[in-house]
Amino acid sequence: MTTRVLLADDQTLVRAGFRALLDSEDDLEVVGEAVDGREAVALARSLRPDVVLMDIRMPHLDGLAATGAITADPALSGTRVVVLTTFELDEYVFGALRAGASGFLLKDVEPQALLDAVRVVADGQALLAPAVTRRLIEAYVATEPAPVPAVAADPAADERLAGLTPRELEILALVARGLSNREIAEQLVLSPLTAKTHVSRLFTKLGARDRAQLVVLAYETGLASR
């Protein structure tokens, strides 16, 4: 099955390089190119790609707003967005994750890493390892506390977590600490399948696309800070 990719970047050479790399693979196909965020949203709606590689800094509509528009569209529930950034701790990365991006890539990523990332995201997984996502958010919170809601005295009282069982709250906190399903199973003395099932239920109950969004939610509600 071929993974269909949309490129969104205002730099022609960047798009050309990514297209050449992706189209060289039998299972990957670039179906469109957008020069700004507005065009990226329009093409995503018309082409329904599996993955959008989205630059952050673009004219007319930046990648952050474009990401939010795509992930909020019910018709594009099967489309995953990966934001592209020049700097590892780009000031917009946390916002992009909150907007629904499945992760981010550095623009100087190694070719094979880019190919692997597209396949991972197309498969419905978070692009970043949970621990990497957690470190990213911790770094952002430490330098830019304003966009992050104040930690509640009792995170479990947060409306977004109200429907979770005590066990699910415990597992969400472990996800935010960067533990894999296997590590969660070992810590809680569960079978790997049971741990995976609990995490899958978190996706459904919290409306999260992947682990990256679970980590963001855990930090926003204060659950990860206990």
C-alpha positions as CSV (number, residue, x, y, z in Angstrom):
1,M,0.0,0.0,0.0
2,T,1.4,3.4,-1.0
3,T,1.6,6.2,1.5
4,R,0.5,9.5,0.0
5,V,2.5,12.6,1.2
6,L,1.8,16.3,0.8
7,L,4.7,18.7,1.1
8,A,4.2,22.2,2.6
9,D,7.2,24.5,2.5
10,D,7.8,27.9,0.9
11,Q,11.3,27.0,-0.2
12,T,11.4,25.4,-3.6
13,L,14.7,23.6,-3.1
14,V,13.5,22.0,0.1
15,R,10.3,20.7,-1.5
16,A,12.3,19.4,-4.5
17,G,14.7,17.6,-2.2
18,F,12.0,15.9,-0.2
19,R,10.0,15.0,-3.3
20,A,13.1,13.3,-5.0
21,L,13.8,11.3,-1.8
22,L,10.2,10.2,-1.1
23,D,9.4,9.4,-4.8
24,S,12.4,7.2,-5.0
25,E,10.7,4.7,-2.6
26,D,8.1,2.2,-4.0
27,D,5.8,2.6,-1.0
28,L,5.8,6.4,-0.8
29,E,4.4,9.0,-3.2
30,V,4.3,12.8,-3.1
31,V,0.8,13.8,-4.3
32,G,1.1,17.6,-4.0
33,E,3.2,20.6,-3.0
34,A,2.0,23.7,-1.1
35,V,4.0,27.0,-0.9
36,D,2.1,28.3,2.1
37,G,-0.2,27.2,4.9
38,R,-3.4,28.3,3.2
39,E,-2.6,26.2,0.2
40,A,-1.5,23.3,2.4
41,V,-5.0,23.2,4.0
42,A,-6.7,23.4,0.6
43,L,-4.6,20.7,-0.9
44,A,-5.1,18.5,2.2
45,R,-8.8,18.7,1.8
46,S,-8.8,18.0,-1.9
47,L,-6.1,15.3,-2.0
48,R,-6.6,13.6,1.4
49,P,-3.0,12.6,1.9
50,D,-1.9,10.2,4.6
51,V,0.9,12.4,5.8
52,V,1.6,16.2,5.5
53,L,5.2,17.4,6.0
54,M,4.5,20.9,7.2
55,D,7.0,23.8,7.5
56,I,6.3,26.1,10.4
57,R,7.3,29.5,9.1
58,M,5.3,30.2,5.9
59,P,3.5,33.2,4.4
60,H,-0.2,33.9,4.5
61,L,-1.0,31.1,7.0
62,D,1.8,29.6,9.2
63,G,2.3,25.9,9.7
64,L,0.9,26.0,13.2
65,A,-2.5,27.4,12.1
66,A,-2.5,25.1,9.1
67,T,-1.9,22.1,11.3
68,G,-4.8,23.1,13.5
69,A,-7.1,23.5,10.5
70,I,-6.2,20.1,9.1
71,T,-6.4,18.1,12.4
72,A,-9.7,19.8,13.3
73,D,-11.3,18.8,10.0
74,P,-13.4,15.5,10.6
75,A,-13.0,14.7,6.9
76,L,-9.2,14.6,7.4
77,S,-9.2,12.3,10.4
78,G,-6.9,9.9,8.6
79,T,-4.3,12.6,7.8
80,R,-1.3,12.9,10.0
81,V,0.8,16.1,10.2
82,V,4.5,16.3,10.9
83,V,6.0,19.7,11.4
84,L,9.4,20.7,10.0
85,T,11.7,23.0,11.9
86,T,15.2,24.3,11.7
87,F,15.9,24.3,15.4
88,E,15.4,21.3,17.7
89,L,13.6,23.5,20.3
90,D,11.7,25.7,17.9
91,E,9.4,28.0,19.9
92,Y,6.4,26.7,17.8
93,V,6.9,23.0,18.2
94,F,4.9,22.7,21.4
95,G,2.1,24.7,19.9
96,A,2.2,22.4,16.8
97,L,1.8,19.3,19.0
98,R,-1.1,21.0,20.8
99,A,-2.6,21.7,17.4
100,G,-2.6,18.0,16.6
101,A,0.7,17.3,14.9
102,S,2.0,13.8,15.4
103,G,5.5,15.0,15.9
104,F,8.3,17.0,14.3
105,L,11.4,16.6,12.2
106,L,14.5,18.8,11.9
107,K,15.1,20.0,8.3
108,D,18.6,18.5,8.3
109,V,17.2,15.1,9.2
110,E,19.1,12.2,7.6
111,P,17.4,10.8,4.5
112,Q,16.7,7.4,5.9
113,A,15.3,9.0,9.1
114,L,12.9,11.0,7.1
115,L,11.7,7.9,5.2
116,D,11.3,6.0,8.4
117,A,9.4,8.9,10.1
118,V,6.9,9.1,7.3
119,R,6.2,5.4,7.5
120,V,5.9,5.5,11.3
121,V,3.4,8.4,11.3
122,A,1.4,6.9,8.4
123,D,1.1,3.8,10.5
124,G,-0.7,5.8,13.2
125,Q,2.2,6.0,15.7
126,A,3.8,9.1,17.2
127,L,6.9,10.2,15.3
128,L,8.8,11.0,18.5
129,A,9.7,8.4,21.1
130,P,7.7,9.3,24.3
131,A,10.8,10.2,26.3
132,V,11.9,12.7,23.5
133,T,8.5,14.2,23.4
134,R,8.5,14.6,27.2
135,R,11.9,16.3,27.2
136,L,10.8,18.7,24.5
137,I,7.7,19.7,26.5
138,E,9.7,20.1,29.7
139,A,12.1,22.4,27.9
140,Y,9.3,24.5,26.5
141,V,7.5,24.8,29.8
142,A,10.7,25.8,31.5
143,T,11.3,28.7,29.1
144,E,7.7,29.7,28.1
145,P,5.3,29.0,30.9
146,A,2.6,31.4,29.8
147,P,0.8,29.2,27.2
148,V,0.6,26.3,29.6
149,P,-2.4,26.3,32.0
150,A,-1.7,26.5,35.7
151,V,-1.4,23.1,37.4
152,A,-4.6,22.1,39.1
153,A,-4.5,21.1,42.7
154,D,-6.1,17.9,41.8
155,P,-5.4,17.0,38.1
156,A,-8.0,14.2,38.2
157,A,-10.6,16.9,38.7
158,D,-9.8,18.4,35.3
159,E,-12.9,18.0,33.0
160,R,-10.7,16.4,30.3
161,L,-9.7,13.6,32.7
162,A,-13.1,13.2,34.4
163,G,-14.0,10.1,32.4
164,L,-10.8,8.2,33.2
165,T,-10.5,5.4,35.8
166,P,-7.8,5.5,38.5
167,R,-5.9,2.9,36.5
168,E,-6.1,5.0,33.3
169,L,-4.9,8.1,35.1
170,E,-2.0,6.1,36.4
171,I,-1.1,4.8,32.9
172,L,-1.5,8.3,31.4
173,A,1.1,9.6,33.9
174,L,3.5,6.8,33.0
175,V,3.0,7.6,29.3
176,A,4.0,11.2,30.1
177,R,7.1,10.0,31.8
178,G,8.2,8.5,28.6
179,L,7.5,4.8,29.3
180,S,6.7,2.4,26.5
181,N,3.8,-0.1,26.7
182,R,6.3,-2.8,27.7
183,E,7.7,-0.7,30.4
184,I,4.3,0.3,31.7
185,A,3.4,-3.4,31.8
186,E,6.5,-4.2,33.8
187,Q,6.0,-1.4,36.3
188,L,2.3,-2.2,36.9
189,V,2.7,-6.0,36.7
190,L,0.4,-6.3,33.7
191,S,0.6,-8.2,30.5
192,P,1.9,-6.2,27.5
193,L,-1.4,-6.7,25.8
194,T,-3.3,-5.3,28.8
195,A,-1.0,-2.2,28.9
196,K,-1.5,-1.7,25.2
197,T,-5.3,-2.0,25.6
198,H,-5.3,0.7,28.3
199,V,-3.3,3.1,26.2
200,S,-5.6,2.5,23.2
201,R,-8.6,3.4,25.5
202,L,-6.8,6.6,26.5
203,F,-6.6,7.5,22.8
204,T,-10.4,6.9,22.4
205,K,-11.5,8.6,25.6
206,L,-9.3,11.7,25.2
207,G,-9.6,12.0,21.5
208,A,-5.8,11.8,21.1
209,R,-4.2,10.8,17.8
210,D,-1.0,9.4,19.3
211,R,1.2,9.4,22.3
212,A,2.5,12.9,21.7
213,Q,-0.9,14.3,22.3
214,L,-1.3,12.2,25.5
215,V,1.9,13.6,26.8
216,V,0.8,17.2,26.0
217,L,-2.5,16.6,27.8
218,A,-0.8,15.1,30.8
219,Y,1.3,18.3,31.2
220,E,-1.5,20.7,30.5
221,T,-3.7,19.1,33.3
222,G,-0.8,18.9,35.7
223,L,-1.0,15.1,35.9
224,A,2.6,14.7,34.8
225,S,3.8,17.2,37.4
226,R,2.7,15.2,40.5
